Amino acid sequence: MSDASSGSSKSLLRSFDTAGQVTVRLSVSSPDIDVTTWDRPVTEVEIVPRRSDKATADAIDAVSVMCSPSTDGFHVAVEQQRRNMSFGFRGPSLNIRVRCPEGTAIELNGSSSDIFCHGTLRSLKSRTASGDVTADHVTGHVSSDAASGDIKVKSCGSLSAKLASGDVDAARVDGTIEVTTVSGDILVRSWSGNAARLQAVSGDVTLRIEQGRRVHFDVSSISGSTRSSLDPLGTPSDGAPASGDVADIWIRTVSGDVSIERADRATAGR
């Protein structure tokens, strides 16, 4: 383990050998979080000041970073202690950077933190009062629970989200989808799962289904329009086979428009 300094405010760097399955749990107040995966069996956590002042220095001192073995690998815990401490009129400004092995699971519990994930994760779970979630590739489940915040994912195994205010934009989802938002749009550019349950109050819902999937849908909107470019159960008119698994789709909106389409082969997953 090592410490580093940055100007008059000290940054904090912790490095752990983590050969095996890794889970990183972050319990923080307001720092933004950058996660990058690499092909090394090492997990690094760096707390970086974005301003040189006492409030930021005190906030960094209040962060605990620990690593403990698990039955199949390691758990790395990043926790911001003394959350109720007073920093005066001007709060701290800092950033958390995590570099971890490919296939790591990330869990975030924060009040107002944005998280940006680059590379390939095993799973991603976020629970915040306000904060955006951005991720490249997640082989397993993406879960987000926030009062306000957007979700943008390039690809994931499955997706669930509960948002009061926020948009969802998923380029590709291979499994189940369950999303509820009050004021926000839901866009899934390519879906190949078996069950999708989408609900919005004042947002539009667009679901683009992988080529060849048969579908059964139950869709309604109180004051918005509903449109589908394919037939229920994938009759030959939309290019789907006459047999095979049936995808079950349930969508409800109050004032948002609903569109169900076939995914474009050229752009799906981008």
Phi, psi and omega in degrees: 000149182211155174248151175226163181239152179220101183065221180272352176253133182276135169268162182240126180234126176234136181229134184227140169283120186227070177278112184132191180286133186240137171236127178249121179248126181242121175241097189225169183268291187228356183294145169284151187233128176245123180244130177229130178265151177217176185263030179249145177278049184225139174243126178242138175235124180236127176257116189245127176287140175255358176209145181261093176205173185294322181299318179291317178299317179295322180294321178294319178298337183272002180265128177253132178235118183224151178233133179224146179288150174238182183295331182234013181169236185217148170247128175248123183247127176242114187229132177268108183282167175049055184296337183266007180293148182269130178253008180083197185293321183255115182284174181286160176225111182210169183224145177248127178244129180239127172244124190215162180297151174301139182089010177288148173263133180244132176232125181239129172235103184218168180270311180213072183236130169272143178233131180239122185241125181242133182106206184241122178251160174281317178202162181216121180233128183228132176225109184219162171284316176210133180167142178271151176239121178232129183215148175281278186231129177232115184290333181252227190268138169250126181229133179219135179226113184208150174287319177214129180164147179263155176236128177224118185227134177285314177204148178204162178287314177209164187217132171222143182205143172232112184231138172277317180218111180167151179264153175239126179227107180241122181289318179212132175232127184265344184234214184289153176230133174217105185229133174231127176220145180277299179236090180182153179270152176238122179228119174242113190280333177206121183231135180229021182275188182254343182213132177225129178231111187233134183217131178218149177269299182237043179224157178274151179235124176234123180235120180250122190259139181304146179302137175090353180279136172274144186226150167235124182232147176235102190230137175204152175219136183290309181234006177259171180269154175235136183216139176222135178261011176224161183266151174302145178062018170058052177294161187304341182295338178253014173084006181269154178290163183275354180220168180121183180296147179251128177276132183257122185238129176233121182225134176225136170222161174265301181237015181258154178277150180237133178225127176243123188222171169274140177290144176282122182302326186285335186242354182300131176087357179278000000 
